[in-house]
Amino acid sequence: MTEETGRGWPPPSLAWGAWGLGSALYLVGFFQRVAPAVMTGELMRDLGLGAAALGNLSALYFYAYVAMQVPTGLLADAWGPRRLLAAGAAVAALGALLSAPRATSSGPAWGGSSSAAREPVRGGPGGEA
């Protein structure tokens, strides 16, 4: 324990747990940034978008990311990293749940129709239909 602050270091398990949670949340965020790249054809077809419109839609994520840099820094100073990490995880989980597709074949959770939800998967192992 230091005499200047009166506080010691947290237990190693708590420190590694916080680091692991932050790393896991970063991995989820990375996946959410990269995942649309593998389904551009389906997104363009289902949403009726051209390449430029899909690019602009994808760029909105990064615009929001940039716009939140300063407010997040101010919140980190005011709330501390633990509270901010917990709040960020809750907001990210809520956003993921709201944008997740339903477990039915009637289409995505946000409405509309998804041809991918109704079409059978073709081309199994060995080229089977």
ChimeraX attribute file (.defattr): number of C-alpha atoms within 10 A of each C-alpha:
attribute: neighborCount
match mode: 1-to-1
recipient: residues
	/A:1	8
	/A:2	8
	/A:3	7
	/A:4	6
	/A:5	7
	/A:6	7
	/A:7	9
	/A:8	9
	/A:9	8
	/A:10	9
	/A:11	9
	/A:12	9
	/A:13	9
	/A:14	10
	/A:15	12
	/A:16	12
	/A:17	12
	/A:18	15
	/A:19	12
	/A:20	12
	/A:21	15
	/A:22	17
	/A:23	12
	/A:24	12
	/A:25	17
	/A:26	12
	/A:27	12
	/A:28	14
	/A:29	13
	/A:30	11
	/A:31	11
	/A:32	13
	/A:33	13
	/A:34	10
	/A:35	11
	/A:36	14
	/A:37	11
	/A:38	9
	/A:39	9
	/A:40	15
	/A:41	13
	/A:42	14
	/A:43	18
	/A:44	14
	/A:45	13
	/A:46	14
	/A:47	12
	/A:48	10
	/A:49	15
	/A:50	12
	/A:51	12
	/A:52	9
	/A:53	12
	/A:54	16
	/A:55	12
	/A:56	10
	/A:57	12
	/A:58	14
	/A:59	12
	/A:60	11
	/A:61	12
	/A:62	12
	/A:63	10
	/A:64	10
	/A:65	11
	/A:66	10
	/A:67	10
	/A:68	11
	/A:69	10
	/A:70	10
	/A:71	10
	/A:72	14
	/A:73	14
	/A:74	11
	/A:75	13
	/A:76	15
	/A:77	11
	/A:78	11
	/A:79	13
	/A:80	12
	/A:81	15
	/A:82	12
	/A:83	13
	/A:84	17
	/A:85	17
	/A:86	13
	/A:87	13
	/A:88	14
	/A:89	15
	/A:90	12
	/A:91	12
	/A:92	15
	/A:93	14
	/A:94	12
	/A:95	11
	/A:96	12
	/A:97	12
	/A:98	12
	/A:99	12
	/A:100	12
	/A:101	17
	/A:102	15
	/A:103	10
	/A:104	10
	/A:105	14
	/A:106	15
	/A:107	17
	/A:108	17
	/A:109	15
	/A:110	11
	/A:111	10
	/A:112	11
	/A:113	15
	/A:114	18
	/A:115	14
	/A:116	15
	/A:117	16
	/A:118	12
	/A:119	9
	/A:120	9
	/A:121	9
	/A:122	9
	/A:123	9
	/A:124	8
	/A:125	7
	/A:126	6
	/A:127	7
	/A:128	7
	/A:129	9
